[in-house]
Amino acid sequence: MRRTPEAVPGHVATGRAWSPARIAFLTWSAVLGAVAVVAAVRGELGPWEIVLLALAWFVVATIGVLFPWLEMYGPIVLRGPAGRRSVALSFDDGPNPVTTRRILALLAPTRHRATFFVLGGKARLHPDVVREIHAGGHTIGVHGDRHDWVHSFRMPWTIRGELLRAVRAVEDETGIRPWLFRPPLGHVSLTTTRAARQAGVTIVGWAARGFDGVRRQTPEAVVERLTRRVREGDVVMLHDASERDDYEPASVRALPEILQWLDERGWVSVGVDVLLDASARSRA
């Protein structure tokens, strides 16, 4: 049985609880709050001043949403320890009965394993594919219940409800409760981190990505980008399906070359949970 978060001591410690961006955001929020209080005491806090202060806060807050690797709102898993000759290939937006199975078929005869961040709605439509991912020895995380583009601006209880529906969809088919969560688009906000804590899941981002989810992306461009950017210990973000299942992500045809590139370096792809386990052991 795969480990739950409680079985992996310090499993979120690959992220930084107090990143420079989070400190800067909290400082900025405090400064704006102080300015608002002083202006109110002086009787200078009119409608336009309120709008400008709110806009100033929102602009900085949105930076944290759009660039999750800044870890402005809390720890995010981006990578594991270097020096262990491993990376974590991960795939979003499945399961899809055609493209996900092609990814599984390419991985099956190799020593490489991956993490699949599945959408709850698709998992309920294709439970047999979820079972095949699990049977192949891969890790399953959740990508939300649907690919909600404004996910990070929902209320915490809405996000938590959708998260738990996605978790249940996977647990019903595999008997194992997934505890890794990659938000749709990778966007992370205060409400995202709060909902993730309430749902008992760990937020996972990426240290490298192939941009293979772009409809006109080529496999050659994906391979070239990743072979330039991936470092030992990185979580790598790819796609095993398109958001609406209306085209084949470039990663499907790029995967053989990516796996060959890993083999040439003596690296292996492991599940994100395995990467985190290695990270916990390296601190023991």
C-alpha positions in Angstrom: 0.0 0.0 0.0 1.3 3.5 -0.8 2.0 5.8 2.0 -0.3 8.4 3.3 0.9 11.9 4.2 1.1 10.9 7.9 3.5 8.0 7.0 6.0 10.4 5.4 7.5 12.6 8.1 8.0 16.2 6.9 6.5 15.4 3.5 5.8 19.1 2.7 9.2 20.3 3.7 10.4 20.4 0.2 8.5 23.7 0.0 9.3 26.8 2.1 6.8 27.8 4.7 8.4 31.3 4.8 9.6 32.1 1.3 10.9 35.5 0.4 7.8 36.1 -1.7 5.5 35.3 1.2 7.4 37.6 3.6 7.2 40.4 0.9 3.5 39.8 0.4 2.7 39.9 4.2 4.9 43.0 4.5 3.2 44.7 1.6 -0.2 43.8 3.1 0.8 45.3 6.4 2.1 48.5 4.8 -1.1 49.0 2.8 -3.2 48.3 6.0 -1.2 50.9 7.9 -1.6 53.4 5.1 -5.4 52.8 5.1 -5.6 53.3 8.9 -3.6 56.5 8.8 -5.7 57.8 5.9 -8.9 56.9 7.8 -7.7 58.7 11.0 -6.9 61.8 9.0 -10.2 61.7 7.2 -8.5 61.2 3.8 -9.8 57.6 3.0 -12.3 58.3 0.3 -13.7 55.9 -2.3 -10.9 56.4 -4.8 -8.2 55.8 -2.1 -9.9 52.6 -1.1 -10.0 51.5 -4.8 -6.3 52.3 -5.3 -5.2 50.5 -2.1 -7.3 47.5 -3.0 -5.9 47.4 -6.5 -2.3 47.7 -5.2 -3.0 44.7 -2.9 -4.7 42.7 -5.6 -1.9 43.2 -8.2 0.7 41.8 -5.8 -1.6 39.0 -4.6 -2.2 37.9 -8.3 1.5 37.6 -8.9 1.5 34.9 -6.2 -1.4 33.1 -8.0 0.2 33.2 -11.4 3.7 32.2 -10.3 3.1 29.5 -7.8 6.8 28.6 -7.5 7.3 31.8 -5.5 5.4 30.0 -2.7 3.7 33.2 -1.7 0.9 31.4 0.1 2.6 28.5 1.6 4.8 25.5 0.8 4.6 23.8 -2.6 6.4 20.7 -3.7 8.6 21.7 -6.6 11.5 19.2 -6.4 13.1 16.6 -4.3 16.7 16.1 -3.3 19.4 16.3 -5.9 22.2 13.7 -6.1 19.8 10.7 -6.2 19.7 10.4 -10.0 16.0 10.7 -10.1 13.2 13.0 -11.3 9.5 12.8 -11.1 7.7 12.9 -14.5 4.0 13.9 -13.9 1.0 14.1 -16.2 -2.1 16.3 -15.9 -5.6 16.4 -17.3 -6.4 12.7 -17.6 -7.5 10.0 -17.5 -8.2 9.6 -21.2 -8.9 6.1 -22.6 -6.7 6.7 -25.6 -3.8 9.1 -24.8 -3.4 8.0 -21.1 -3.1 4.4 -22.3 -0.5 5.3 -24.8 1.6 6.9 -22.0 1.1 3.8 -19.9 2.1 1.6 -22.7 5.3 3.6 -23.3 6.2 3.5 -19.6 5.3 -0.2 -19.0 8.4 -1.9 -20.4 10.8 0.6 -18.7 12.0 1.1 -15.2 10.4 4.6 -15.1 7.3 5.4 -13.1 5.2 8.6 -13.1 2.6 10.5 -11.2 -0.8 11.1 -12.8 -2.8 14.1 -11.6 -6.3 13.1 -12.6 -9.5 15.1 -12.8 -12.3 13.7 -10.7 -14.9 14.1 -13.4 -12.8 12.2 -15.9 -11.9 9.5 -13.3 -15.6 8.8 -12.8 -16.0 8.6 -16.6 -13.0 6.3 -17.1 -12.6 4.3 -13.9 -10.9 1.4 -15.8 -8.1 3.8 -16.8 -7.6 4.9 -13.2 -7.3 1.2 -12.2 -4.8 0.7 -15.0 -2.6 3.6 -13.8 -2.6 2.1 -10.4 -1.9 -1.4 -11.6 1.1 -0.1 -13.6 2.8 1.0 -10.3 2.3 4.7 -10.9 1.3 7.3 -8.3 -2.1 8.9 -8.6 -2.7 12.5 -7.4 -5.7 14.8 -8.1 -6.0 17.8 -10.3 -9.3 19.0 -9.0 -12.7 17.6 -9.9 -12.9 19.7 -13.1 -10.4 21.9 -14.9 -11.7 25.1 -13.4 -9.7 28.1 -14.8 -10.8 30.4 -11.9 -10.2 27.7 -9.3 -7.8 29.8 -7.2 -10.5 32.5 -6.7 -13.2 30.2 -5.3 -14.1 30.1 -1.7 -12.1 27.5 0.4 -15.2 25.4 1.1 -15.9 25.2 -2.7 -12.4 24.1 -3.5 -12.4 21.6 -0.6 -15.6 20.1 -1.8 -14.3 19.6 -5.3 -11.0 18.2 -4.0 -12.8 15.6 -1.8 -15.0 14.5 -4.7 -11.9 14.0 -6.9 -10.1 12.1 -4.0 -13.1 9.9 -3.5 -13.3 9.1 -7.3 -9.7 7.7 -7.1 -10.1 6.0 -3.8 -13.2 4.2 -5.0 -11.2 2.6 -7.8 -7.9 1.9 -6.1 -8.6 1.6 -2.4 -5.9 4.2 -1.7 -6.6 7.8 -0.8 -4.6 10.2 -3.0 -2.8 12.9 -1.0 -1.0 14.8 -3.8 -2.8 17.8 -5.4 -1.8 19.9 -8.4 -4.3 22.7 -8.8 -5.8 23.4 -12.3 -3.3 25.6 -14.2 -1.0 25.2 -11.2 -2.4 28.4 -9.8 -2.3 28.7 -6.0 -4.0 31.3 -3.8 -4.7 31.8 -0.1 -8.0 29.9 -0.5 -6.3 27.1 -2.4 -3.8 26.5 0.4 -6.4 26.6 3.1 -8.7 24.2 1.2 -5.8 21.8 0.6 -5.0 21.8 4.3 -8.6 21.1 5.1 -8.8 18.3 2.6 -5.5 16.7 3.8 -3.6 17.0 0.5 -0.2 18.4 -0.4 0.1 20.9 -3.2 2.5 19.9 -5.9 3.9 22.3 -8.6 6.8 21.7 -10.9 10.4 22.7 -11.4 10.3 22.1 -15.2 7.5 21.9 -17.7 7.3 21.0 -21.4 4.5 23.3 -22.5 3.1 20.2 -24.2 -0.4 21.1 -23.4 -0.4 23.8 -26.1 -2.4 22.5 -29.0 0.2 23.3 -31.7 3.3 22.3 -29.7 5.7 19.8 -31.3 7.3 16.8 -29.7 10.7 18.1 -30.8 10.1 21.4 -28.9 9.1 19.5 -25.8 12.2 17.3 -25.8 14.5 20.2 -26.5 13.0 22.3 -23.7 13.1 19.6 -21.1 16.6 18.4 -21.9 17.9 21.9 -21.4 16.0 22.6 -18.2 15.5 19.4 -16.2 17.8 18.9 -13.2 18.1 16.0 -10.8 15.3 16.0 -8.3 12.9 18.1 -10.4 9.2 17.5 -10.6 8.4 17.7 -14.3 5.0 18.7 -15.6 3.5 17.1 -18.7 0.1 16.1 -19.9 -1.4 12.7 -20.7 -4.6 14.3 -22.1 -5.9 17.6 -23.3 -8.3 19.5 -21.1 -11.3 18.8 -23.3 -9.9 15.5 -24.8 -9.9 17.1 -28.3 -6.3 16.7 -29.3 -3.2 14.6 -28.4 -0.7 16.4 -26.2 2.8 16.6 -27.7 4.2 14.7 -24.7 2.7 11.4 -26.0 5.1 11.4 -29.0 7.9 13.1 -27.0 8.0 10.6 -24.2 10.2 7.9 -25.9 13.0 10.5 -26.4 12.5 11.9 -22.9 12.9 8.4 -21.4 15.9 7.7 -23.6 17.5 11.0 -22.4 16.9 10.0 -18.8 18.4 6.5 -19.4 21.5 8.0 -21.1 22.2 10.0 -17.9 21.5 7.0 -15.6 18.4 8.9 -14.1 15.1 7.3 -13.3 11.6 8.8 -13.1 9.8 8.0 -9.8 6.5 9.0 -8.3 6.3 12.3 -6.5 5.6 10.4 -3.3 8.8 8.4 -3.8 10.7 11.7 -4.4 9.3 13.1 -1.2 10.2 10.0 0.7 13.8 10.4 -0.4 13.7 14.0 0.7 12.5 13.0 4.1 15.2 10.3 4.4 17.9 12.9 3.3 16.9 15.0 6.3 16.8 12.2 8.8 
